[in-house]
Amino acid sequence: MKTLLPHWLLPNLQNLEEISVDHCGGLVEILGVEASEVEEKGSDALIKFHLPKLRLLTCWELPNLKSICGKSGVMVCDSLQVIEVYGDCDKLKRIPPFVPLVGNGQPFAYAPPSLTIRSWEEWWESLEWDDDPNFKNVLQPHWKLLSVEIQPDKLPSGYYWEIVGGVGAKSTSRHVKTYGYL
């Protein structure tokens, strides 16, 4: 599966509140548009992804994920409260622009007021901001460092984990590996 939710399906998902995707190595984009839609609307046209009740978007261990909603896509979801990106999502280099529910429908440096973006610092710093040079400044106050807390005494018997890399909050939280049962 390369695309989780195609654009044509979204009218049937207007009550969708959470998207949580993990360990899906073949996934390239969360919200996608078929080539015929882009041709029909023109290559410069913006494709709006309306998800009026979406509150949470979690991406975890998606090594081939390149986009949340394609280069020509913008998100219309003022209800979005949390975007979490962690694990191997290193190919994801862009947060889509948001379009408020009011206005002229063109993307600009805007984020839903309640939005929090949680990720590791390395991912945040690797993002590309080609949509609007001010977009990073708008999103920066919404970004929070994702931390990982492992409590070995609370893991089930037989479960094991290790910390890979250096010591310190930055390197440790980025390189925690968890494993299943022995």
N, C-alpha and C positions, 0 to 999 in steps of 0.2 A: 504494500500500500504506500503510494507516494503522497497522496493528499488525504487528510483525515475527513474534512468536510468541504465538499464542492459548493460553490456559490449557489447553484440551482436548488440545493437542499435547504438553504437557510430559511426560506419562508415557512418551512415546516418546523423550525426550531426556535421560534420566537420566545418560548418560555425557558430556553436553555440557560442554566445558571452557572454551571461549572464545566470546564474542559480540563481534564487531567490526563496527560499522556506520558507514559514512561516506558523505557526499554523497547522502543520500536525503531530498530536500526535502519529500516528502509524509508521511514517517513521523511519527506523533503519539505512539506509545508502543511500548516494546520488548516488554514482556510484557502481554498484554491479556486481558480477560474480556468475554465476550459478555453483552449485556443479559439474556438468558434465564438465565444462571448467577447473576447478581446477584439477579434476581427469585426464583429457586428457593431461594437460600440466605438471602434477606432483605437489605434495603439496609444493615443495620448489621453484617452478617456479614463477617468478614475472609476474603479469598481468599489462600490460601497458595501461593506459587510455589516448589515444591521443585526445586532444581537442585543436587543433592548434590556434583557434581564441578566446578561452575563456578569457574574461577580468575580469569578476566579479562573485564571488560566495558569496551569502548571505544566512545565516542560522539564522532564528529568531523563537523563541518559538517552538523548536523541542525537547520535553522532552525525547524522546526515541532514538534520533539520537546517534549512537555509532561510526559511521565511515563516512568519506567522500568517501573513496574508498577501504574499506576492508583491512585486515591485509596483504594480498599478493599483494596489488595494489600499483602502483606508477603512478604519474601524469606526463605526457609529455605535458606541455603547457607553453612555455616560454612567451606567451602573457598575462598570468594571472597578473593582476594589483592589485586586491583587494580581500581579503577574509574577510568577516565580520561575526562575530559570536556574537549574543547577545540574550537576553531573556533567557528562560530556555533551555539551550543546555548543561546541566551539565554532561550528560553521554558521550559527545564527548570529548575524552581524547587524541586524536592523530591527528596531521596534517600529511598527507601522505608525503612520500619523493617525491622529484621531480627529474626527469631525464632530463638533457639538451638534446637538439635535436642533439647534436654531442657527441661523446664519445662512451664508450663501452656498454652503455645501462644499467649499474648497478647503483643503487641508491647510492648516497653519500651525504655528507652535502652540499647541493646546494639549492638555491632559485632563481627563476627568478629575474633578476636585478630590474625590475619595481614593484615588489610585495610589497604591504602594507597589513598587517594583523591588523584588528581593532577588539578589543574585550574589555570586562571588565577585569580588573586585576585579579580577582578571577579565571576566566576561564583560562587565560593565565598561571597563576601559577599552576593550577591543571593539566596541560598537562603532558603526559608521553612521554619520549624521548627514547624509546627502540630501534629504528631503527639505530641510530648513536649517540653516546654520544656527538658529536660535533654539532648535528643538531640544538639544542637550541641556541648555540652561533652564528650559521649562520643566524637563523631566528630572533634573538633578535633585531637587528637593523631595521628590517622590521615591528616590532610590534609597534602599536600606541594605546594608551588608548582611548577607545570609550567613548564619552561623550554624554549625553542626555540633550537637552535643551528644556524645556517646556515653551512656552509663552502663559499663560492662556488667555491673551487678544486677541490672534490670533486664539483660538479654536472656532469652530462653536458654536452658541448659544445652550445651553442644554447639551453640552459635559462636562464631568467632569473627574477629575484625582486626584490622591493623591500621596504623597510621604510617603513610608513606611520605617521604620527603623530610623537610627540615622541621624545626620546632618554631612555634610562634603561631599566633592566631591566624595570620594570613596564610601561611603555607600549610598548617595543619588542617584547617577547615577545608581547604581546596583538595586535599589529597587523602581524605578518609575513604577507605575501601571497606565495604561490608560484604560479608559472605553468608551463604546459607548454612545449613546444618552439616555437621561432619558425618 
